[in-house]
Amino acid sequence: MGDPAPELGWVARELSEDFPHLGLQYLALSAQPGPSPEPVRRRLGALAGRLSGGHVVHMRQDPVPSAYRVFWRQVGIDPDTVRTPIERIALDRLIRGGLPSRNLLDDAITIATLETGVALTAFDGDLLEGPLGLRLARDAEPLGGSGRPLAGGQIVLSDAHRALAMLGGEVAADRCVGPSTRRIAIAAVQVKGVTQISVEEALWTVADTVGLPGELPSERW
Amino acid sequence: MRDVLEQSTAVAGKALGPPLEPRPAIQGAPPDERHGRRSLLGQVERLESELACLFASSWPRKGLELSVPGRGGPRLLSLEELEGLRDDLVERVDHARRSLSDRTYLEERNRRRIEEMLLEPERHKWVRIGNEDIGEPGCRHWHVRPRWGLLGMLMNWWRVLISSGCPLAQGRRARGDPEPAT
């Protein structure tokens, strides 16, 4: 059986006008959150061992991390204040001296991000409605079903009905993966300079680490 | 290492002041503005890449100002904001490039001076140059000192002492303490 093809998300017109290469892809996984098994912990440890100070300093010149830095800057984020996902993980590794295991999903995302540099976000798949995409938030629109109100114009990951997460930041508390989650939707934001193969590799790495690919409820997707 | 990675953040925090309020979205820019926006986004891309190169080139030097404040994102910036961002990046890249150039010039002079110290220590009495002065990591330093103390000073016998590196994290072992297992 081959690897499942990721679903292609939508991008709002005003965003794609400025960023024609911007995209979102996601994959549904049947998996239960929980502690990481020993092989995943070992893999995380091995990756932490590969990250030296020099590597981290020069990371921002690598194609994929650099692509995210550029995009962060273009949408008004200072990448030295709000770090891109891979830089955040790398900096954590330097500060803590390692990458401690947290849980299977977080570890899988850390592994995939370190290996590919791609920005990934996970949601509880059972709570999503319709295909995922990127758009601008409406004025005072709540984050998730009942989260804090967003300022109009902020770039958000969204399903057909509501904003699920801020780009590169906060995920709605009522849509993120929790102990009762049975299906996970893992989404990758693709920006200019990030190849399709990197995005697929990132999604498959999470799928391989977390469990078998599954399907989200068809009646809602 | 943390100092290097966090230095720009700390400075950015100072420059930012209170967090910027996100502004309304740019809804469907007119075609003539779209071209300008694309061009500015391209310039921001090039300048940010240049800034990243300068950051990597400047390591392990400290104190080089490389931060440009954010604009309250993630959101679409207006044409004026993109111009402002581009101008800030140009200024920062230009400043960083000049600072780095000045530093590397001094470092080159210090490297030459170390060679001269090694050849003729008596002409560089008491001069001390560290790794930081030549843009390298570590604590090694070259120090011109008299051989045999006062006698060397009187006889003009000078030599260069090269330190063995950074001090041990745990300090020197007290006399009589057992040697730590390796």
HADDOCK unambig.tbl for C-alpha pairs under 7 A between the chains (distance, minus, plus):
assign (segid A and resid 14 and name CA) (segid B and resid 27 and name CA) 6.11 0.50 0.50
assign (segid A and resid 14 and name CA) (segid B and resid 28 and name CA) 5.23 0.50 0.50
assign (segid A and resid 18 and name CA) (segid B and resid 38 and name CA) 6.32 0.50 0.50
assign (segid A and resid 53 and name CA) (segid B and resid 1 and name CA) 6.41 0.50 0.50
assign (segid A and resid 57 and name CA) (segid B and resid 56 and name CA) 6.01 0.50 0.50
assign (segid A and resid 58 and name CA) (segid B and resid 56 and name CA) 5.50 0.50 0.50
assign (segid A and resid 60 and name CA) (segid B and resid 52 and name CA) 6.02 0.50 0.50
assign (segid A and resid 61 and name CA) (segid B and resid 52 and name CA) 6.18 0.50 0.50
assign (segid A and resid 61 and name CA) (segid B and resid 53 and name CA) 6.43 0.50 0.50
assign (segid A and resid 70 and name CA) (segid B and resid 45 and name CA) 5.42 0.50 0.50
assign (segid A and resid 70 and name CA) (segid B and resid 48 and name CA) 6.02 0.50 0.50
assign (segid A and resid 74 and name CA) (segid B and resid 41 and name CA) 6.35 0.50 0.50
assign (segid A and resid 74 and name CA) (segid B and resid 44 and name CA) 6.66 0.50 0.50
assign (segid A and resid 75 and name CA) (segid B and resid 73 and name CA) 5.65 0.50 0.50
assign (segid A and resid 75 and name CA) (segid B and resid 74 and name CA) 5.10 0.50 0.50
assign (segid A and resid 75 and name CA) (segid B and resid 75 and name CA) 5.19 0.50 0.50
assign (segid A and resid 75 and name CA) (segid B and resid 76 and name CA) 5.55 0.50 0.50
assign (segid A and resid 75 and name CA) (segid B and resid 77 and name CA) 6.40 0.50 0.50
assign (segid A and resid 76 and name CA) (segid B and resid 70 and name CA) 5.21 0.50 0.50
assign (segid A and resid 76 and name CA) (segid B and resid 71 and name CA) 4.32 0.50 0.50
assign (segid A and resid 76 and name CA) (segid B and resid 72 and name CA) 5.81 0.50 0.50
assign (segid A and resid 76 and name CA) (segid B and resid 73 and name CA) 4.23 0.50 0.50
assign (segid A and resid 76 and name CA) (segid B and resid 74 and name CA) 5.72 0.50 0.50
assign (segid A and resid 76 and name CA) (segid B and resid 75 and name CA) 6.45 0.50 0.50
assign (segid A and resid 76 and name CA) (segid B and resid 77 and name CA) 6.72 0.50 0.50
assign (segid A and resid 77 and name CA) (segid B and resid 70 and name CA) 4.68 0.50 0.50
assign (segid A and resid 77 and name CA) (segid B and resid 71 and name CA) 6.11 0.50 0.50
assign (segid A and resid 77 and name CA) (segid B and resid 72 and name CA) 6.39 0.50 0.50
assign (segid A and resid 77 and name CA) (segid B and resid 73 and name CA) 4.80 0.50 0.50
assign (segid A and resid 77 and name CA) (segid B and resid 74 and name CA) 5.88 0.50 0.50
assign (segid A and resid 78 and name CA) (segid B and resid 68 and name CA) 6.84 0.50 0.50
assign (segid A and resid 78 and name CA) (segid B and resid 69 and name CA) 5.77 0.50 0.50
assign (segid A and resid 78 and name CA) (segid B and resid 70 and name CA) 4.13 0.50 0.50
assign (segid A and resid 80 and name CA) (segid B and resid 8 and name CA) 6.54 0.50 0.50
assign (segid A and resid 80 and name CA) (segid B and resid 9 and name CA) 5.46 0.50 0.50
assign (segid A and resid 81 and name CA) (segid B and resid 9 and name CA) 5.44 0.50 0.50
assign (segid A and resid 95 and name CA) (segid B and resid 2 and name CA) 6.87 0.50 0.50
assign (segid A and resid 151 and name CA) (segid B and resid 22 and name CA) 6.13 0.50 0.50
assign (segid A and resid 152 and name CA) (segid B and resid 23 and name CA) 6.99 0.50 0.50
assign (segid A and resid 152 and name CA) (segid B and resid 24 and name CA) 5.45 0.50 0.50
assign (segid A and resid 152 and name CA) (segid B and resid 25 and name CA) 6.35 0.50 0.50
assign (segid A and resid 153 and name CA) (segid B and resid 23 and name CA) 6.72 0.50 0.50
assign (segid A and resid 153 and name CA) (segid B and resid 24 and name CA) 5.16 0.50 0.50
assign (segid A and resid 153 and name CA) (segid B and resid 25 and name CA) 3.89 0.50 0.50
assign (segid A and resid 153 and name CA) (segid B and resid 75 and name CA) 5.74 0.50 0.50
assign (segid A and resid 154 and name CA) (segid B and resid 73 and name CA) 6.87 0.50 0.50
assign (segid A and resid 154 and name CA) (segid B and resid 74 and name CA) 5.56 0.50 0.50
assign (segid A and resid 154 and name CA) (segid B and resid 75 and name CA) 4.56 0.50 0.50
assign (segid A and resid 155 and name CA) (segid B and resid 74 and name CA) 5.47 0.50 0.50
assign (segid A and resid 155 and name CA) (segid B and resid 75 and name CA) 5.24 0.50 0.50
assign (segid A and resid 167 and name CA) (segid B and resid 74 and name CA) 6.48 0.50 0.50
